[in-house]
Amino acid sequence: MAPLVWLITGCSSGFGAQLVHSAVARGDKVIATGRNAATKLKHLEGTGAAIVDLDVSLPEADVKKIVDEAVKIYGKIDVLINNAGYGMFAVIEETRYLQLRGRRVQTGWSV
């Protein structure tokens, strides 16, 4: 069976980073993504994964352009792991709409 091509978002630590190591260990090809990849994904250099700078909170057109370029690395994506995100601990009724959409607002809240 041919190796699968994985695109994994949010690879700076935790599940994302572990998934990169696991998929590469299986013999699959991996495109590891994250914000500020040059610094935050440095620990994945040498794993064999392709590293792409991707901030999923960018406008949709920008994300699509970056993903289209990532697809060109191996010509396809078989597995998408959408792991990028953040924890937001709040009562939904007390949360502003822009916070729910992942936008930074002047409330002391940050990503």
Buried (B, 14 or more C-beta within 10 A) or exposed (E): EEBBBBBBBBBBEEEBBEBBBEBBEEEBBBBBBBBEBEEBBEEBEEBBBBBBEBBBBEEEEEBEEBBEEBBEBBEEBEEEBEBBEEEEEEEEEEEEEEBEEEEEEEEEBEE
